[in-house]
Every structure is written in C-alpha cells, then in structure tokens.
Amino acid sequence: MMSGAKHRMRSKKMRNQPSNVTFSSPGGPGTEMNGQGRSQSDQQEAGGWARGHHKGGNVYSQDLPKCITACTFAKARAAEVNAMLKAVTKTTGSCYVFGALPRHMRRRAMSHNVKRLPRRLRDGAKKMMDKSLKAGQKEKKEQSKAKSRKARRRHGNILLEFNRRQRKNIWLETHIWHAKRFHMVKKWGYCLGERPTYKCYRASYRAMSSHCLMQDLSYLCCVELQGQEEQLLSALSRLTSKDAGPTFAAVQCLSGRRQGSVVLYRANMYPAQPLGSVLFLWRPRIEGCTRRQLWIWAHPTLKQDLLPELRVVCRCSEAVLCSPSLELPVPEPVSAPELPESHDQEQMSVRKRKRGEGHTGNQPAKKLLGDCTQSPSTPLTWKSDLTGIVINDITMEIVRYRLIGPLSHSVLSETLSPAPDCEMKSILDEKPSSSWWPGYMGVDSNMSLHRQQADLFQLLKGVYSTTEIPAGTVLGLTVDDPRLTLPSKRRRATPDLQQAAGVDEERLRELTLRGVPEGLCQSALWERAVRDNVTHNKISEQELNRMRSSLLVPGSRLHPTPLEGRVPILLVHQSGKRVGHEMASWGAGWDLLLPKGWGMAFWVPLVYRGVRIGGLRMAQKHSQHMGVPHFPHDFPDCPAGTRFQEEQEAELRASFTRRPPAKRANYIKHGCLTPFRCPWQQLTEEWEMIVREGSSDLEQADGVTLHSPPPPPRDFTVLRNWKAMRQLSIWCRPTTSKGQRSLHTPRSEPLCCASVASLWDSHSLSLVWVRLTLMAKGRPELHAAVCVPTAEDLSQLKKDPHYTGPQEPLHKDHFKEQIKKNRKNRHKTKAAHKAKESGSAPGLTTAGFDTDSDLKKNIDTSSTPKDATSHPVLASTQGSSSSPPAPAEKLLHGLWPDPLPSVTSHCSRVTLGWATQGDFSLSAGCGEALGFVSVTGLVHTMLKQPAEQRGLVLLRNPSSLQYRFAKINVEV
C-alpha cells in the first residue's frame, strides 16, 4: 500500500496526463484506464497504488493505448517538457555549476576552492568566479563614494547632508536639538517634536504654572500684506464679522500696540464656511508714510485655504515669480588679535589639507535656511494693480518662540540685553562696518527710540508676574547676541528683588495699566533688508570662540561688542486664560520673534535659564487647560479640521486593526457607533428633526396645523456669535470646578420657549464649544459621548449625592455571526481557487457551490440586523429600523459599518455631542473634557430640566458602559 504522502506526490506528477486514454489491462480487454495507468476495478479493490507486481501475479501492461486525443496528449507532453526545462535551468545556489551537483555532493568550500569540484565542472566554475570577482570590484569601486566617518563628520559634508535631508520635510532651526531629546513626527510638511523621550508631564505643567515652558512655533506660516490702510481693511472685512468678536479694525490692534486673533471665513459667507483662526499684528504707523504693513500668522494646514482667499479679496492675481534681489554688503572679517606668523601658516596648511581631501567644489557648503522644499519657480509674491496691495509669503523667514509661565519675563530679562549705543561714534571712526546697525543708529529719531525701548525693557525686571502685563502687548527692541552672555552652568531664572526695588513705581503702574506706547512698538524686524543683513552677517560659532579665546579673563564678556551681534526682535505678550471664572490669566507668556538664522543663538541661552521645553502634545494640553479650541483639532467645520479628523480616524482605525480580534474592545456591545470620529452633520440634522416634530405635535394638540416645508440641506457650523454664546452660558448656570457652587451671572431673559425660538431659527444646525467637569471620579477620554440624563437619573442623584450614574445595558453584536460566516466563505473561496488551479474538472462542484457566480453571490450577500435599542422620545425619528446591507469586506469585528443608524437614539440615553479633548485636569483636580454639543439639543434639554439641576449631563467613554454625571459650562 502506498502512503498518503506518496499518493499525493504521484497525483501531482500525473495531474497533466490525459484522462481519455484507453489501455488494455490484465483485467480484460477494453478495460478503461484512468489517467494514472490502472483500472478502476483495481483501484477500488486495492484502495491505493501498489508497487511492483499486482496482486495475483499480474504485472503492468506494456501495450500501447488503442486511441488518444491529439490535443490533450500534446498538452500533457508540453507540460512535461516545460517541467523538465524548468528543472534543468533551475539554480539553487549562487552559481548554476554548484546547482548541477546532487545535494549530497555539495560542500561549502566549493565556493572558495574550485579544485573541490569535479573536473568536468571546474572550468565553468572558474569562469563564474572570475565574473563575480569583476562584478564585485566594480561594485566596490562604486561604493567607494561612501566616505569614512571622519570624512562624513567634516563641516562641509555635514552641511550637505543637512541640506539634503530637508527636501521632503522642512526642518526647524532647532531640529537637531529636538531630535536628540524628543520623539519626532512628520506633520504638515515639517519634522516636529511631539513629546520628550523622558517623563515630564507633571513637570511641564508645574513649569507653565510657576516658572516657564518654551515651545518652538516657527512652523507657523506668516503672510505679509502691504498697502493702503483703507484698502486693506475693506478687503479683510469680507473675511470676518463683528458678531464673532474683534476684527482687523479693532482700535488697539490697528495702532500696532496689541496682537489680535480672529476666525476667518470665506468671502461674505459668515457664519458658514469658516477657514480657521489666525493671529495678526499691524506695524505701527510711520510718520510721512501712508502704506501699512500687516502680518497674519496661520497654521500650516490653513495656509492652502488662506492664501487663495486673500488673493481673491485683495484682487492680487498677478504673481511675481522672483522677488528683486537685495544688494547686501559683503561682511568684512571681524577684527581679531594678531597671531604669530607660524600660527597663520599652520592654519593655512590645515585648511589646504582638508580642502584637498574632501572638498570638490569651489564654493563652500552653506546651511540652507527657511523653506527648502519649494521649487525656485514657486511664486511667493502677488500684487494688484487695482488696489495696490502686495501679498508676500514670508513663511520660515521669522523664528517664533513661545514662553509660557508667570516668570517668562524674568527669563527674557536675564537672557536679553539691549544693545549699547554709547560708543557708537568711536566705533564708526575706527572702522567702517557692513552691519545695518551703524546706518540705523545714525538717525537721531532711531537712537532716541532705542533708548526709550531699552529703558522700558528694564521695567520688566520690576514686574512680579507676566500676567500683570496687558494682553497682546507688543514691544520692539534691539539686543546683543545672547551667546555673549551665556552662563557657564544652567540655572533657574528668578525675579531680581533688588533691581525691582529700584524701578520707578509710577512708570511701572503705567506699563501694567495701559501697556507699551504706540511709538515703542516699532522694530527694525519689519524691514526685509534688515532681516537679510542680520542673517548674512551673523558671527559663526568658530569666530566667536576664537574671539573668546583672546580674552584675558576667561568667561568675561567681549568688549566692545561686535556690531554684527545687533539683532532686532519683537516681544509679543500672549494672554492667558480669558474664558470662565477660574484661573484667570493662567498660561500667559511672551512670544519672541527673531530673524531667521538666529534660532539656536537664542534657543540655547534660553534653555540655560532653566526653562522646560514642550512639544506638540504639550501645546494641546496648554490649550486644554485654558479651555480654548486647539487648531485644527477642535475646528470640525473648517476644511483643515475636516482633513485632520479623517487622518485621525485612519490612525485610530489602523491602531485598532493591528490588535488581534480577541484583544479589541467590542464597541458594538458597548453601544458606541463611532469610536474614531464624530458624525457632527448627522447629529445636528437629527436634533433639528426632533425639535421640528415636537413643535408640530404641540401645534396639532392646540388645534393649529401649519405645513412648513423642510429646510434645504445645509452644513453644520460652530456657534461663534458672542451674544448667543453669552446667553447660553447664563442659562447653563455656570459653576466652579466640580460644580461646587454657582457663580454670579448678569440678568437676562428667562429660559422659556419664546426666548429660545429665535435661537432655534438662526442656529438650528450649530454646535457650541463646552467644558464638561465631572462631579465625582472618572477620567474622560477622546470621543466620549455627552448624553441627556433621564428624570429617574436626576431624581436618584437628588436622593443620593454620591450616586455615580447609570449603566448602559450591554448591546448585542448582530454582526458577529455574519463575520464568522464571511470568514468561512473566504476559506471556501480559497479552497475552490486552489482546487481549480490543481486541474479539477469544470463540471464538478467546488466546496458545495455549483458555479463561481453562486459562490460570489453567497459571499456578498449579507444583511445588517435591526437596531434593537431605541429611545421613546425619538421613536418617531427612527423610521425603519433596518439598515441596508453592508459589503462583506467592510465588516470589522467590534465596529459598526456604514451607513450608521440614528446616533441620538442608539443608546438608552439620548446623545447630545462628543468630547474632542479629555483627561484628568491637574488645575481643577478632577476629570475635565472639552467638546461640542448640539445647540438645539442643549436648549431642548435645559427646558425639561428643573432649575436647580439645569446643566447636568452624562458622560460615557467609548470603551465603557458607565455613565458619569458632569456639569456643562459654555465659557465666553
């Protein structure tokens, strides 16, 4: 008897034999033989293949078949010929000569010594070895371009590699510093630091609360607008609205004394189609000049939507491909102490040797600054002949650092020192310089302005906390190179009480009440020629170290200060928390604006003053503690926010599918329809339908029948009308953290159906930004559901103040059986394809199906079961509870497929919205979440709640069944 393995091997070899060949066999004349050369009677009798003689002394028949079919016979022979050729030409090793030997004769030494091969194979093996040796030498010659580590670590080669790696993603000037200490991510066309490699979450919060935390915001895009003030305001007014807050025409901002923020919309489309939030800064007016200059700072994801809209409203259709080149003076070498002639000759010999070894070009490698990913043909400037407005894209031309914390001003006052001007005349008499500083200080008005700015900067040393400065204050200044005053050890910057005691109290009070005067907000940083001059004339580290080595007292300051060390900067105050009634001005600080090329020259001295460094994640936490939306995470109605939600959903889904099915959370059983995204459009439309049908039921009960046509389809928006938000905030009864006590609110119209009718009419498809504070324990997570408590829940909480909340009943996973069935069908399909490839007869059935079409039909046929759960209030809005069938490939264990059922009535508690940020708040000492809820649903809920419990909602995480009570606040 033949074993099963040998039988399968025999069947595989004989699978291409024709099945209609008739042989003469010992079983009788005309006995039909199968393709394996034996009779069916023998096969049935023996039950397998028998080697040698048959039972009873019979042997194999040697007679030729009586008839054959030419087509099938030729096909079988062709298959055998192909198999034979494939076996002959198959190479099993590095050379076909060694593959020609049987496996038991092969030796590893044959690849090195040809004499170990048989004589008949030595010539061929020798030729192949010579050929491979030549190829190896050629490949080795090509690889010689990879230089040694010593050559790669030379300054010129490092710069070349530094420039090459910025072709796809832009590197900030502090990239190398961050790459050694942070987890880097590639986002928005940049390579940015997300979080430190060490644990510092609580330490970073303490730094923001008591000292200083610094972030590099140089990735923000800056757009410069130049033109007449009336033309600029007329064009920009089409992108904003006074109902949403101060605009570009705000008096304090227009004068240049304050930095402003505003949410931009598409031209004349408010409140629909928002673009996003931006920061803007006007240049103070210059005497004798009617043109104004404006900087708009936007997120990188907003730039692609902002620039086209600005060009439309400003009518700047003409693109300037290349800006006129500036004739910059060539910097002359800085004066250094005379060295002996032998030292000069030694330095020259070292330079020649290094240049001869590794340098190939005539020009030395230069470090590329700014955006290196754009092509030279990309236009960066647009102008209009009708309005006279010029738009310049100056992204990456200005470095921006943000210092957060109450002692940010102390860090700045210790790091920065105003440039001296007392010895300017003597310096000019000694030697002319290519720096911008002598020509700038040659004007009396500029010298007077610099002295006033330096005196005002000294007043900051008398300020106890950064929060004492008015929000948005701007101060222009020119400082010395901070590398000249770099301390030898890292130490923590603290307020100097002795210097604070000597500050003029009257001037300090004027600064804290009114801010910086308009004239002192001016800075040479606004001039492009000055920025380029400062960038090109920067003293290199090598030259600076050489100047330090010539000092008589090591560690002392260079005197006189080199003229190339004068840097114009702008200090912009950042307001802290301005919404709510607690922790006012928390998170305030300063923004430091510098010309490009000076990033690390200021970064390291600031780090040496004891500041902590934060990344993208800490920037989001900073916004969360202040209770403000973080762009683009919390702007779902903007194009950038929509793109971010799609990317976030893809990342969360990919992380979910990487886990095995047994280790995933079954969101279907938890009653969570969308754990990775928030269907805002469906939520607002369902709540609008609920309120409309509820009002129609009341009208029918009163005997009045009104047939109002359904409104046309619209997109949802986020409510940013200050008047409406203030009214909602009063109706929600704002309280302190954990809802301990109610706060005093101004008088307003009471909450009733008549007072909310106008709000429903104008904002029926709107969302409102809210802060949710848990009443007891709990930690909110991303996409936690905000639900409406029932009357039984509120009564239970009133009886037991320690009542944590209800629980969601466990849902049934209706798709589990369907997924199992689809998995079985996929296995059957694979088996059918394998059987088909192995040569099964076309008339036979495969895996229980007659044809491939029936098999595919069975796989694709699936039905989504009915949604078993429903809310009694929303039973009329649910309609048909069955959902259209979902394709088999879209079914995933634990997730609902599209299209979704009703998002409001899917669970036992009606859904109001979702949280976009959530965590345990170190500032409040409890769990807090930030998110959006439907305006219509919020007002509808508060109308049915008792006055003493108004504003209470339920919060439930996606992977939990436990509801927890939370207090909702609309902070304005």
Summary of the structure (lengths in Angstrom):
residues: 972
radius of gyration: 39.1
end to end distance: 89.0
largest distance: 128.4
contacts: 2824
relative contact order: 0.08
helix: 41%
strand: 16%
